[in-house]
Amino acid sequence: MGCAIFLAGDGPLRRVSAEEAAGYQGPGFVWLHVDRLEDSDLPSLTGQGDIPDVAANALVATETRPRCDRIDDGALLNLRGLSDDPHDDGDRLVSIRLWVRKGRVNSVTRQPLAATGRVIGELEAGKITDPGDLVAAFARAISTELDPEVADLGDRLDDCESALEERQVYQMRSTIAQVRAAAIGYRRFVAPDRDALLTLAALDFAWLAEDDRLHIREAADRFARMAEELEAVRERAALLHEQLSDMRTEQVDQRSLYISIVAFIFLPLTFITGLLGMNVEGIPYAHRPWAFWGVVAFCVVVGVIVLGWFAGRHWLRR
């Protein structure tokens, strides 16, 4: 979409030019949105007289965290939401920066935000008529789209817990690691999203109606619940990882025990065969036809005795 200027709340949603937007004084509001910030878009953002320098710098900042600051009668709001590209290998939560005041909204995303399409749909349906409605719509859309992603992390851990068997230890390690990494990444921004929205809802702005505050608080509550769920997912993933480590240690100990048992069984047999295999004179029964099978039978008896001794001490049980 690039850079677009919308006029809403004054008839059907329509795109307008920068000159028309600058001179607009009607009952609606102007929304200037940059979907992919490039150097060519900077003058349209920083060159407007009603944007303070601190707000302009925040809009074009490279790295941001969710926050809400009051500047005179405007609010500088940063939120993080799901990227519009599900195959993006970078951070799944991309930033949207909004400078909101009466009659005007400037917003910037360096990467497309998934919630933008839903908000534009509400604008086209006439559900958004003022800047407060727009902010509440973004808060609602971001939290609503992120909620299933967080719930999916918990479901994946439930599947891992249900399928926790020794033969699946190595396959599950990567799944649990991915879930834990995703939970940590989401948790990093979900809690600040909640704090930013609660701060905005507490500010006394004429352009922020009471129903907008209710929607913003509702989105903040959803973010709070997601933050708690992500914390639980992270702790459960850590416990599952510890359990998998214990199971792997058990497997190694069990296999080491079996190897030791086999070695212990063959230790006396090796001594017997080595003793009788010496190339010296005087080995008993060396020329008897039954000597070989006698030695074999003796070795079998010794092996059975040693194996029975291990079984009697319950060392063969898992």
PEVENPE-V183232 format. One record per residue. N is the residue number from 1. RES is the residue in one letter. SS is DSSP state (hx for helix, st for strand, lp for the rest). PSI is psi in whole degrees, 0 to 359 (999 if undefined). D_FIRST is the distance of its C-alpha to the first C-alpha in whole Angstrom. Layout:
N	RES	SS	PSI	D_FIRST
N	RES	SS	PSI	D_FIRST
//
This chain:
1	M	lp	330	0
2	G	lp	224	4
3	C	st	125	6
4	A	st	145	7
5	I	st	121	11
6	F	st	148	12
7	L	st	118	16
8	A	st	160	17
9	G	lp	3	21
10	D	lp	69	22
11	G	lp	193	22
12	P	lp	151	19
13	L	lp	134	16
14	R	st	155	14
15	R	st	140	12
16	V	lp	167	14
17	S	lp	167	15
18	A	hx	324	16
19	E	hx	316	19
20	E	hx	322	19
21	A	hx	322	18
22	A	hx	328	21
23	G	lp	6	23
24	Y	lp	132	23
25	Q	lp	21	26
26	G	lp	190	25
27	P	lp	346	26
28	G	lp	204	22
29	F	st	157	20
30	V	st	132	17
31	W	st	114	14
32	L	st	116	12
33	H	st	130	9
34	V	st	114	8
35	D	lp	325	6
36	R	lp	105	8
37	L	lp	127	11
38	E	lp	167	12
39	D	hx	328	15
40	S	hx	342	14
41	D	hx	348	12
42	L	hx	317	16
43	P	hx	325	18
44	S	hx	339	15
45	L	hx	310	16
46	T	hx	346	20
47	G	lp	1	21
48	Q	lp	135	21
49	G	lp	337	24
50	D	lp	11	24
51	I	lp	113	23
52	P	lp	158	26
53	D	hx	320	26
54	V	hx	323	26
55	A	hx	319	23
56	A	hx	318	21
57	N	hx	323	22
58	A	hx	327	21
59	L	hx	327	18
60	V	lp	8	17
61	A	lp	147	20
62	T	lp	313	20
63	E	lp	133	22
64	T	lp	158	22
65	R	lp	152	24
66	P	lp	133	24
67	R	st	167	25
68	C	st	124	26
69	D	st	141	28
70	R	st	130	29
71	I	st	104	29
72	D	lp	240	31
73	D	lp	19	29
74	G	st	164	26
75	A	st	131	25
76	L	st	113	23
77	L	st	127	22
78	N	st	131	20
79	L	st	160	20
80	R	st	132	19
81	G	st	177	18
82	L	st	142	17
83	S	st	153	15
84	D	lp	348	12
85	D	lp	101	14
86	P	lp	345	18
87	H	lp	8	19
88	D	lp	126	18
89	D	lp	349	22
90	G	lp	208	21
91	D	lp	126	21
92	R	lp	336	20
93	L	st	113	19
94	V	st	160	16
95	S	st	142	16
96	I	st	130	15
97	R	st	129	16
98	L	st	134	17
99	W	st	110	19
100	V	st	132	21
101	R	st	180	23
102	K	lp	122	25
103	G	lp	354	22
104	R	st	146	19
105	V	st	130	17
106	N	st	132	15
107	S	st	147	13
108	V	st	134	12
109	T	lp	131	11
110	R	lp	334	12
111	Q	lp	144	11
112	P	lp	137	9
113	L	st	134	11
114	A	hx	328	13
115	A	hx	344	14
116	T	hx	317	11
117	G	hx	319	11
118	R	hx	320	14
119	V	hx	317	14
120	I	hx	324	12
121	G	hx	319	14
122	E	hx	324	17
123	L	hx	314	16
124	E	hx	330	16
125	A	lp	358	19
126	G	lp	17	21
127	K	lp	347	21
128	I	lp	120	20
129	T	lp	352	22
130	D	lp	168	22
131	P	hx	325	21
132	G	hx	320	23
133	D	hx	321	22
134	L	hx	315	18
135	V	hx	315	20
136	A	hx	323	22
137	A	hx	318	19
138	F	hx	316	17
139	A	hx	317	21
140	R	hx	316	22
141	A	hx	317	19
142	I	hx	313	19
143	S	hx	324	23
144	T	hx	320	23
145	E	hx	332	21
146	L	hx	333	22
147	D	hx	310	26
148	P	hx	328	26
149	E	hx	318	25
150	V	hx	318	28
151	A	hx	326	31
152	D	hx	326	30
153	L	hx	317	31
154	G	hx	321	34
155	D	hx	321	35
156	R	hx	323	35
157	L	hx	323	38
158	D	hx	318	40
159	D	hx	321	40
160	C	hx	319	41
161	E	hx	322	43
162	S	hx	328	45
163	A	lp	21	45
164	L	lp	96	46
165	E	lp	157	49
166	E	hx	325	51
167	R	hx	349	50
168	Q	hx	15	46
169	V	hx	311	46
170	Y	hx	326	44
171	Q	hx	327	42
172	M	hx	341	41
173	R	hx	314	41
174	S	hx	321	37
175	T	hx	313	36
176	I	hx	321	37
177	A	hx	319	36
178	Q	hx	317	32
179	V	hx	316	33
180	R	hx	318	34
181	A	hx	319	31
182	A	hx	319	29
183	A	hx	319	31
184	I	hx	318	31
185	G	hx	317	27
186	Y	hx	317	26
187	R	hx	331	29
188	R	hx	329	28
189	F	hx	340	25
190	V	hx	314	26
191	A	hx	314	29
192	P	hx	327	28
193	D	hx	314	25
194	R	hx	312	28
195	D	hx	320	30
196	A	hx	318	27
197	L	hx	321	26
198	L	hx	322	30
199	T	hx	317	30
200	L	hx	316	28
201	A	hx	334	30
202	A	hx	348	33
203	L	lp	145	32
204	D	lp	94	33
205	F	lp	142	30
206	A	lp	331	31
207	W	lp	359	27
208	L	lp	101	27
209	A	lp	167	29
210	E	hx	323	32
211	D	hx	329	30
212	D	hx	320	27
213	R	hx	321	29
214	L	hx	317	30
215	H	hx	321	27
216	I	hx	318	26
217	R	hx	323	30
218	E	hx	316	29
219	A	hx	322	26
220	A	hx	320	28
221	D	hx	321	31
222	R	hx	319	29
223	F	hx	322	28
224	A	hx	317	32
225	R	hx	320	33
226	M	hx	322	30
227	A	hx	319	32
228	E	hx	319	35
229	E	hx	322	34
230	L	hx	323	33
231	E	hx	319	36
232	A	hx	319	38
233	V	hx	317	36
234	R	hx	317	37
235	E	hx	319	40
236	R	hx	321	41
237	A	hx	322	39
238	A	hx	319	42
239	L	hx	318	45
240	L	hx	321	44
241	H	hx	319	43
242	E	hx	320	47
243	Q	hx	320	48
244	L	hx	320	47
245	S	hx	319	49
246	D	hx	319	52
247	M	hx	321	52
248	R	hx	320	51
249	T	hx	320	54
250	E	hx	317	56
251	Q	hx	316	56
252	V	hx	317	57
253	D	hx	318	60
254	Q	hx	317	61
255	R	hx	322	60
256	S	hx	322	62
257	L	hx	316	65
258	Y	hx	319	65
259	I	hx	320	66
260	S	hx	321	68
261	I	hx	314	70
262	V	hx	316	70
263	A	hx	321	71
264	F	hx	325	74
265	I	hx	316	75
266	F	hx	349	76
267	L	hx	308	77
268	P	hx	327	81
269	L	hx	321	81
270	T	hx	322	80
271	F	hx	316	83
272	I	hx	310	85
273	T	hx	325	84
274	G	hx	321	84
275	L	hx	317	87
276	L	hx	345	89
277	G	lp	6	87
278	M	lp	140	89
279	N	lp	65	91
280	V	lp	163	94
281	E	lp	157	98
282	G	lp	9	99
283	I	lp	126	95
284	P	lp	143	97
285	Y	lp	25	97
286	A	lp	332	95
287	H	lp	11	98
288	R	lp	139	98
289	P	lp	334	96
290	W	lp	0	94
291	A	hx	317	93
292	F	hx	309	89
293	W	hx	333	89
294	G	hx	317	90
295	V	hx	318	88
296	V	hx	314	85
297	A	hx	319	86
298	F	hx	319	87
299	C	hx	320	83
300	V	hx	317	82
301	V	hx	314	84
302	V	hx	316	83
303	G	hx	317	79
304	V	hx	320	80
305	I	hx	315	81
306	V	hx	317	79
307	L	hx	320	76
308	G	hx	325	78
309	W	hx	318	78
310	F	hx	318	74
311	A	hx	320	74
312	G	hx	332	77
313	R	lp	7	75
314	H	lp	33	72
315	W	lp	350	70
316	L	lp	354	68
317	R	lp	147	67
318	R	lp	999	63
//
